[in-house]
């Protein structure tokens, strides 16, 4: 495997799964506190309280570890959106609000990590990101579809919401807008409802 290969050896035993969770939590911590410039296998090992060799037994290097962190965060985004839409209030506005707030919750919890993961991505990372964004777009389209006859407009609204969220996450530290993530979700919901109705 090359350093950019997103595949890593999945854990088979409970102890190994716990170890992997610890490594990924440490990797998130390093990204959140030091950014991409301080993200090294050695820094992750130190944060996890493990040897560098232990991490290299699972990952071939920094790029593969970054991909695993991104995959985990995108999985949380997909799950969060699906759960929010499953319990959304009836109607178009309920689905849109659940969608924007689920995205805001995920991105706000990791606002220092997403910019690092969004910049300078390898091809595999871009592909995984696009898969996740397509999945959440499809989830919104399915949830809101019964309330709107124009599927094209709904897909356009979903892409606009997603694009706004990703842009905000990538730039909010260098281009602050003074709006909380909850405020962003509320205003974006209003914008989407106005467009769709």
Helices and strands as residue ranges (DSSP letters): H 14-34, G 36-38, H 41-48, H 52-58, H 62-86, H 92-109, H 114-118, H 123-145, H 151-171, H 181-196
